[in-house]
């Protein structure tokens, strides 16, 4: 990242700027480098054939790539490569096959022609231009009088209303394929092609004046249709009047902008672009908006700015030989890109056109591309390393976990989020209580749907919507449930029932309730609105609600009080061990026995989502027949494994019984818990070493082991790094992330009064799809960060947010 171009070590193939190349040479002794330099030729307006364009050097950005159009007709590019020998800086221009050994020449050629590894991370559809379909020019359209309404579509063969495709031959509206994440359809569009041979279809909801998404069933790929306007007009669709919306097509002059996509992105409002330090956008690498939104919020916090950008020289000076594999280096680099202002500069004004012709003029660099950061931070993670959309809340916890494991200096910036939760569990029959504490980083706030203040409007809207869908008329104006924030806060503080509670006072199962309170208040409070849930069909869905989130928040009344006078604690006694009498019953988990038969109803629920049948059976088996929702989490955590879809192999009863017998003694000679129970805890999202510790500490009792995990924020670390196979952030239970050490977790306690300074919003029906946008309050006004686009916000949609960021108000 320097004016001098990029130096690539021919031994390690790592790249360095001019300011770092000398240090690398001194540290390693490597003396042969390939020096790459790009020259930008700006075309002079009006220059005739033989006129030479002006020439200047341009930066080679290894990671912080410019967002402007480098393929513009205003510029030409010339790359220069030389072999440089240190310490004398002896240069050999390339190509040169006379002075160089054949092996060196081959290595240089391979490096110069190599494809960028970051490009390989992106979907192929981003690299290749779509080709015109061979059917577009000669497509036959039936004159059957079909006219497509502007909204209210549904599949003609089922009741699905999403992922719908319009066949351009006969006007049939049919659903697409079913995807593993619960989206998609029943494949009726493909079946229709197989029956009729009609080759082209356009996706409803993607039609704009600029084009539409067209798929060729015959060519089996997305294609271009040069005659798309004519083909759509055949069915009464005017492209010039259409735009992309969440639920389909709308005419701007008739329908107001009320969908999530329009409101959250502040569509239809002319937003003023913002430039300078702290106003730098981030390129979307396909589906990386969740990462962009979280990192914008993180680097708006002074503690993270100081820890990484403030320590940037020291971090760079002490970075390892391979800085691409160092978390702190990548955080410092990204933070510098966002906060320096070097990649957020206003465009040249018209009165400065003359300076465009001068030698010192350089193209403006706006926005950065976090390819190297994403490559490192998602390394080894089955979800974040993919190009699929992810949950911003899960990524936030994943990031905090990495910050915890990679200290930078004496200050841990993640301390600002950490707080203690006191959980009070009471036996309803004996009235005795148990108090435990756990570490948390996010306050998860339930949505109190029953407290909606516009119930009558919601009922009327639902009736009109169903009538419109039945009559295939345009849908009525959207009515969104309005939920008071106070109702959500009350739902958070109310006691909740404890499933399958075992009372140590009664030595039997009983009814139990649990209440959560803050044992400490963090410096920065992160509030997640629990909008995502499962429907009756176990398909993930999102609650489209409006919550009046306050600018100023006081949760002092949620302060924990500890054991109160007159309260009696539950005795610390483990549940009894149950030994099966029926040999057909399989010893499985915590000596609470589960029948050998697998719950086929749960298996079928998962299989209907599109997962392989054998994988569904394994998921239900390894989660102890606890239901489809728990098994679904197991599938998500294991779907990248090579034997994911292999048949389930259940061990013989004798084998399992022997292992169970060993556990009944002194927990076994090797003191290792049964693998079946370890697998259950891992499937819930916890680390393997934590599962083993908990089972050892509770004499292999699964129920007690889970309680132990929540009540011990400081588990001892296992020495075997291979046990750390799955990070805890894969599940909401990741909130028990803890620090090692005898002093316990560092807590920045203080008053419970906060002010809102940022929020992340999600558009779409599932965390596996859609789009994320971040709003931050800077210098007294709200700013919207929508990937590369950074603008002054005119209507910040504070009521539609997903994750909110509050900072403590000083006393």
Buried (B, 14 or more C-beta within 10 A) or exposed (E): BBEBBBBBBBEEEBBBBBEBBEEBBEEEEBBBBBBBBBBBBBBEEEEEEEEEEBEBBBBBBBBBBBBBEEEEEEBEEEEEBBBBEBEEEEEBEBEEEEEBEEEBBEBBEEBBEEEEEBEEBBEEEEEEEBEEBEBBEEBEBEEEEBEBBBBBBBBEBEEBBBBBBBBBBBBBBBBBBBBBBBBBBBBBBBEBBEEEEBBBBBBBBBBEEEBBBBBBBBBEEBBBBEBBBEBBEBBEBEBEBBBBBBBBBBEEEEBEBBBBBBBBBBBEEEBEBBBEEBBBBBBBBBBBBBBBBBBBBBBBBEBBBBBBBBBBEEBBEEBEEEBBEBBBBBBBBBBBBBBBBBBBBEEEEEEEEEEBEEEEBBBBBBBBBBBBBBBBBBEEBBBBBBEBBBBBBBBBBBBBBBBBEBEBBEBBBBBBBBBBBBBBBBBBEBEBBBBBBBBBBBBBBBBBBEBBBBEEBBEEBEEBBEEBBEEEBBBBEBBBBBBBBEBBBEBBEEBEEBEEBBBBBEEEEBEBBBBBBBBBBBBBBBBBBBBBEEEEEBBBBBBBBBBEBBEEBEBEEBBBEEEEEEEEEBEEEEBEBEEBEEEEEBBBBBBBBBEBEBBEEBBEBBBBBBBBBBBBBBBBBBBBBBBBEBBBBBBBBBBEEEEBBEEBEEEEBEEBBEBBEBBBEEBBEEEBBBEBBBBBBBBBBBBBBBBBBBBBBBBBBBBBBBBBBBBBBBBEEBEEEEBBEBBBBBBBBBBBBBBEEEEBBEBBBBBBBBBBBBBBBBBBBBBBBBBBBBBBBBEEEBBBBBBBBBBBBEEBBBBBBBBBBBBBBEE
